[in-house]
Amino acid sequence: MSAQEEKIKLEERDRTLQEIANRLGVRAERGRRFAELTSLRVGGSIDWVISPETEAQAAAIVYELEQAGIGWRALGSGSNVLADDGEHHYVVLSLSDMKGEVRVEGDCVSVSAGYSLPRLCIDVARQGLSGIEGLGALWMNAGAYGHEIGTVTEIVRVAREGKVAEIPGDSVQWNYRHSSFKEGELLLGATLRLLHDDPDQIRARMDDAKSRRLATQPHGARSAGCFFKNPPASTTGTGKIIDEMGMKGARRGTAVVSPVHANFIVTEGENARAEDALALAEEIRERVRREQGIELEYEVELWRANQPTKQVTGEVASEDRDVDEKGKEQQP
C-alpha cells in the first residue's frame, strides 16, 4: 500500500471512529502518548484514546470497532506495559474512567475494571471484608505473598457481541500469572467473594504488606513492577538471579536496573525512551541465558507499534506492583 493510500485509509477510519464515539457518547481523544498513560513514563504517540465510563459503553464500543475492522487494545492502569517509541496507529481503549460504584451484597463485592485496587481494599476493609489484599490484575491472574485473585473471583464480566456477559469464575483456568481468557476478550469487571474479618486486623495486614513492598521494591520510581517472570524450574527468584550477576544499577541510556530490586527496571529523565528499557531487558535476558542456561520470560506486556491489534483485556487497576505467589521476589 502506498503512502497516499495509507493516508486515505486512516482518514476513513478516523471519520468512522469519530462517528462511533459520538453516537455512543464516549470521549475520544487524539494527541496522547504512552508516556502519559503508563507507569514507566515512556512510549510513543497514539492515534486515538477512547475512554468509556461504564461496562456497557465499553462492550458496545469494542463491538462497533470490530464490526468496522478498527484495531484496538485495552489499557488499564498502565502499570504492567512497555510500549515502544513508535507511532501506534490503533485505538487504545482506556479503562481508567470505568470506575463505577462498588456494590456489596453480603460477602460479595462487584467492581468495574477501572477501579483502583488499593482503594477497593480500603473500601471493603471498612466493611470487614478480606481476601484481596495484595492482589492484582484479573487477566494476568497476578498475586502476591501467597494469594491469587482467581481464588476469590465469583463472576467475571466480559464484552461479547456488544453486551456485558457474565462468566462463572470456576469455569476459568487460573494459572501462574495467566488465565484462560483469550486475546480479543475485554474484561469489564468482576464479582469477588470475600471473607468476613475484623477491620483492624485487615488493616494491619494491609499495612504489613505495604511495609514489605516499601522495603523490597523501588518506591516512587518509574517502573512496571517485576519485569520478568520467575523461572518455573528454578528455586531462585529472577531478582536474585540478576542480582548475583552483579547487574543492580546497570544502565542503558535512560533505563536502570533498580538498586533496590534487580527484577525492576526503572526509567529516569523527562525524555526517557522505551528502547533503552527494552535494550537493558534484552541484555539481562542474554546474560541469564548465557550464564545460567535460563530463558527469562517477560512479565511486562510489550506493546509494539507495528504488531497486530484487536487485543488485550482489562484489569482491576492497581497502583502497586506485586511479587509472585511464593514470595520469591521479596529478595531485593
BELQUISUL-V346192 format. One record per run of one state. SS is the DSSP state (H for helix, E for strand, C for the rest). FROM is the first residue (numbers start at 1). TO is the last residue. If there is no record, write none. Layout:
BEGIN
ss:SS from:FROM to:TO
ss:SS from:FROM to:TO
END
This chain:
BEGIN
ss:C from:1 to:2
ss:H from:3 to:24
ss:C from:25 to:26
ss:E from:27 to:29
ss:C from:30 to:31
ss:E from:32 to:33
ss:H from:34 to:37
ss:C from:38 to:44
ss:E from:45 to:51
ss:C from:52 to:54
ss:H from:55 to:68
ss:C from:69 to:71
ss:E from:72 to:75
ss:C from:76 to:80
ss:E from:81 to:83
ss:C from:84 to:87
ss:E from:88 to:94
ss:C from:95 to:102
ss:E from:103 to:105
ss:C from:106 to:107
ss:E from:108 to:112
ss:C from:113 to:116
ss:H from:117 to:126
ss:C from:127 to:128
ss:E from:129 to:130
ss:C from:131 to:148
ss:H from:149 to:152
ss:E from:153 to:160
ss:C from:161 to:162
ss:E from:163 to:168
ss:H from:169 to:171
ss:C from:172 to:173
ss:E from:174 to:175
ss:C from:176 to:177
ss:E from:178 to:179
ss:C from:180 to:186
ss:E from:187 to:193
ss:C from:194 to:194
ss:E from:195 to:196
ss:C from:197 to:198
ss:H from:199 to:216
ss:C from:217 to:221
ss:E from:222 to:223
ss:C from:224 to:227
ss:E from:228 to:228
ss:C from:229 to:237
ss:H from:238 to:244
ss:C from:245 to:250
ss:E from:251 to:252
ss:C from:253 to:254
ss:E from:255 to:257
ss:C from:258 to:264
ss:E from:265 to:267
ss:C from:268 to:273
ss:H from:274 to:292
ss:C from:293 to:297
ss:E from:298 to:298
ss:C from:299 to:300
ss:E from:301 to:303
ss:C from:304 to:327
ss:H from:328 to:330
ss:C from:331 to:332
END
